Amino acid sequence: MGGGLEPGDTTTSAVADRSDARASKTPLAGFTVALTAARRADEFETLLRRRGASVVSAAAISMVPLADDDRLREITDELIAVPPDLLIATTGIGFRGWVEAADGWGLAEPLLEALGKGRVISRGPKATGALRAAGLREEWSPASESSVEVLSHLTEQDVAGKRVAVQLHGATDDWDPVPGFLAELEARGAQVVGVPVYRWEPPSNTAELDSLIEILALAQVDAVTFTSAPAVASTLMRADELGLFEGVRRALSGPVVPYCVGPVTAGPLARIGVESVEPERMRLGALARLVADDLPERRPTLRVAGHDLGVRACAAVVDDGIRELSPSGLSLLKMLARKPGDVCSREELLAVLPAAGDDTHAVEAAIARLRASLGAKEIVATVVKRGYRLAVD
């Protein structure tokens, strides 16, 4: 049967195909991802778990109910009395919530009538959908969905001497995701009316958030996701209160990959010098797909002694099987994987076993336990009189 595969080749190919199929369905197997979302957290967690990830979740913020927000009621009354010349809507949920709150006060109809008298700009598709659902029509929306492009679009003549209502993001002044946006409008002569369509507060019980922040500082997750600028701000502010700010900043600049749903969300991280990864479309599904596609590329598997080895924040993956390791075993493996194939001396490895004191024999025992946990002792090779190394192919 010229040109055909031998029986052994067929079996090998089938096993490889099944392995590739499993990997494609669960690309995040062995990875641990932290979530900070307050809204749709369960939905987002399901998207990540479906791709194989372990998830640690804690809401970083809680929202103030709009109907109870006295400041929003005051601004609403002002805009009904003196309608704006221009409305800039920034988020769909915020605008819908504003209209719903106004409806509860019996003011939805006069509010929409006042807003409809002037020009309307939408920052993105979700805000556009909320505007249209309320019977308003935007005249323009930026392709980038960014406030920076809104500023570039508006000329001084568009805003000079005009009353401009801007839907705010709800962040504190110290962590404004779009610093200078309102100031730039005012510098061009606009009379700016900031509309606090939602405000955030730290969660009433910070225990879960505190735990997540400690995990971040210790780099015990592979990635963290943020879906709003206030969630980033709240996490950083609480980390500062706990004395863990620098630890979190270092972790987000190295072993923990931060993923943000868009540039506005990434703003507070950029301000402290942390680069984040963002999807092309600012959507929850797109963010989940990005994590699944990007994280394995940043933390690729190693070919070691004929095995595929993935070193993760909380586990190891050997030939698609997740291996749970002790804290000491995981520390040793991470040290060996820093420079795959290079020899680590017993003294270097002893430094990551603080409970062992100065007894280098403790390293031998810990390496033996690590080999057993990996299920393939040949992955960690002994280099006589020098130390240990990953047996990289």
Backbone hydrogen bonds, N-H to C=O, Kabsch-Sander energy under -0.5 kcal/mol:
donor,donor_aa,acceptor,acceptor_aa,energy
4,G,1,M,-2.0
10,T,6,E,-2.1
11,T,7,P,-2.0
12,T,8,G,-2.4
13,S,9,D,-2.7
14,A,10,T,-2.5
15,V,11,T,-2.6
16,A,12,T,-2.3
17,D,13,S,-2.6
18,R,14,A,-2.4
19,S,15,V,-2.3
20,D,16,A,-2.7
21,A,17,D,-2.3
22,R,18,R,-2.4
23,A,19,S,-2.4
24,S,20,D,-2.4
25,K,21,A,-1.7
26,T,22,R,-2.3
28,L,51,R,-2.8
29,A,26,T,-1.7
30,G,52,G,-0.7
31,F,28,L,-2.1
33,V,54,S,-2.9
34,A,223,A,-2.8
35,L,56,V,-2.9
36,T,225,T,-0.9
44,F,40,R,-2.3
45,E,41,A,-2.8
46,T,42,D,-2.2
47,L,43,E,-1.9
48,L,44,F,-1.8
49,R,45,E,-2.9
50,R,46,T,-2.3
51,R,47,L,-0.5
51,R,48,L,-0.9
52,G,49,R,-2.1
53,A,48,L,-1.9
54,S,31,F,-2.7
56,V,33,V,-2.3
58,A,35,L,-2.1
60,A,36,T,-2.1
62,S,201,E,-2.6
64,V,199,R,-2.8
68,D,65,P,-1.3
69,D,66,L,-1.9
70,D,68,D,-1.0
73,R,69,D,-1.8
74,E,70,D,-2.2
75,I,71,R,-2.4
76,T,72,L,-2.5
77,D,73,R,-2.2
78,E,74,E,-1.9
79,L,75,I,-2.4
80,I,76,T,-2.0
81,A,77,D,-2.1
82,V,78,E,-2.6
85,D,163,R,-2.4
86,L,163,R,-1.7
87,L,119,R,-2.3
88,I,165,A,-2.8
89,A,87,L,-0.6
89,A,121,I,-2.6
95,F,91,T,-1.9
96,R,92,G,-2.6
97,G,93,I,-2.3
98,W,94,G,-2.0
99,V,95,F,-2.2
100,E,96,R,-2.5
101,A,97,G,-2.5
102,A,98,W,-2.6
103,D,99,V,-2.3
104,G,100,E,-1.9
105,W,101,A,-1.3
106,G,103,D,-1.2
107,L,102,A,-3.9
108,A,102,A,-0.6
111,L,107,L,-2.3
112,L,108,A,-2.6
113,E,109,E,-2.1
114,A,110,P,-2.1
115,L,111,L,-2.6
116,G,112,L,-1.9
117,K,114,A,-1.1
118,G,115,L,-1.0
119,R,85,D,-2.7
121,I,87,L,-3.0
122,S,140,W,-2.1
123,R,89,A,-2.5
128,T,124,G,-2.4
129,G,125,P,-2.6
130,A,126,K,-2.0
131,L,127,A,-2.4
132,R,128,T,-2.6
133,A,129,G,-2.2
134,A,130,A,-1.2
135,G,132,R,-1.4
136,L,131,L,-2.8
139,E,120,V,-3.1
140,W,120,V,-0.7
145,E,142,P,-0.9
150,V,146,S,-1.2
151,L,147,S,-2.2
152,S,148,V,-1.9
153,H,149,E,-2.0
154,L,150,V,-2.0
158,D,155,T,-0.6
159,V,155,T,-0.9
159,V,156,E,-0.6
160,A,156,E,-3.0
161,G,189,G,-2.6
162,K,159,V,-2.6
164,V,162,K,-0.7
164,V,191,Q,-2.4
165,A,86,L,-3.0
165,A,163,R,-0.5
166,V,164,V,-0.5
166,V,193,V,-2.3
167,Q,88,I,-2.4
168,L,195,V,-2.8
175,W,172,T,-0.8
176,D,173,D,-1.1
181,F,178,V,-1.8
184,E,180,G,-2.5
185,L,181,F,-1.7
186,E,182,L,-2.4
187,A,183,A,-2.3
188,R,184,E,-1.2
189,G,186,E,-1.8
190,A,185,L,-2.2
191,Q,162,K,-3.4
192,V,190,A,-0.9
193,V,164,V,-3.1
194,G,192,V,-0.6
195,V,166,V,-3.1
197,V,195,V,-2.2
200,W,170,G,-1.0
201,E,62,S,-2.7
206,T,204,S,-0.6
210,D,206,T,-3.3
211,S,207,A,-2.1
212,L,208,E,-2.2
213,I,209,L,-2.6
214,E,210,D,-2.2
215,I,211,S,-2.1
216,L,212,L,-2.4
217,A,213,I,-2.7
218,L,214,E,-1.7
219,A,216,L,-1.8
220,Q,215,I,-2.7
222,D,32,T,-2.6
223,A,32,T,-1.4
224,V,257,V,-2.1
225,T,34,A,-2.5
226,F,259,Y,-2.5
232,V,228,S,-1.5
233,A,229,A,-2.8
234,S,230,P,-2.9
235,T,231,A,-2.0
236,L,232,V,-2.4
237,M,233,A,-2.7
238,R,234,S,-2.5
239,A,235,T,-2.2
240,D,236,L,-1.9
241,E,237,M,-2.0
242,L,238,R,-1.8
243,G,240,D,-1.2
244,L,239,A,-3.2
245,F,239,A,-0.7
248,V,244,L,-2.6
249,R,245,F,-2.8
250,R,246,E,-2.6
251,A,247,G,-2.2
252,L,248,V,-2.6
253,S,249,R,-0.9
254,G,251,A,-1.3
256,V,251,A,-2.6
257,V,222,D,-2.3
257,V,255,P,-0.6
259,Y,224,V,-2.9
260,C,277,V,-2.3
261,V,226,F,-1.7
266,A,262,G,-1.8
267,G,263,P,-0.7
267,G,264,V,-1.1
270,A,266,A,-2.4
271,R,267,G,-1.8
272,I,268,P,-0.5
272,I,269,L,-1.2
273,G,270,A,-1.5
274,V,269,L,-2.5
275,E,273,G,-0.6
277,V,258,P,-2.2
283,R,281,R,-2.2
287,L,283,R,-2.0
288,A,284,L,-2.3
289,R,285,G,-2.3
290,L,286,A,-2.2
291,V,287,L,-2.3
292,A,288,A,-2.1
293,D,289,R,-2.2
294,D,290,L,-3.3
295,L,291,V,-2.0
298,R,294,D,-1.7
299,R,295,L,-1.8
302,L,309,L,-3.5
304,V,302,L,-0.8
304,V,307,H,-3.0
305,A,391,A,-2.3
307,H,304,V,-2.2
309,L,302,L,-3.3
309,L,307,H,-0.6
310,G,308,D,-0.5
310,G,317,V,-2.9
311,V,309,L,-0.5
312,R,310,G,-0.7
312,R,315,A,-2.3
316,A,323,R,-2.2
317,V,310,G,-2.6
318,V,316,A,-0.5
318,V,321,G,-2.9
319,D,308,D,-2.7
319,D,317,V,-0.6
321,G,318,V,-1.9
322,I,320,D,-0.5
323,R,316,A,-3.9
324,E,322,I,-0.6
330,L,326,S,-2.8
331,S,327,P,-2.1
332,L,328,S,-2.2
333,L,329,G,-2.4
334,K,330,L,-2.5
335,M,331,S,-2.0
336,L,332,L,-2.4
337,A,333,L,-1.9
338,R,334,K,-0.7
338,R,335,M,-0.9
339,K,335,M,-0.5
342,D,339,K,-2.4
344,C,388,Y,-3.3
345,S,343,V,-0.5
349,L,345,S,-2.2
350,L,346,R,-2.4
351,A,347,E,-1.3
352,V,349,L,-1.1
353,L,350,L,-1.9
356,A,353,L,-2.3
357,G,354,P,-1.1
359,D,356,A,-1.4
360,T,358,D,-0.9
362,A,359,D,-1.6
363,V,360,T,-1.0
364,E,360,T,-1.0
365,A,361,H,-1.8
366,A,362,A,-2.4
367,I,363,V,-2.8
368,A,364,E,-2.0
369,R,365,A,-2.0
370,L,366,A,-2.3
371,R,367,I,-2.7
372,A,368,A,-1.9
373,S,369,R,-2.3
374,L,370,L,-2.3
375,G,371,R,-1.1
376,A,371,R,-0.9
379,I,376,A,-1.9
380,V,377,K,-0.9
381,A,379,I,-0.7
381,A,389,R,-3.0
383,V,387,G,-3.1
384,V,382,T,-0.7
386,R,383,V,-2.4
387,G,383,V,-2.6
388,Y,344,C,-2.3
389,R,381,A,-2.1
391,A,379,I,-2.6
392,V,390,L,-2.5
393,D,303,R,-2.6
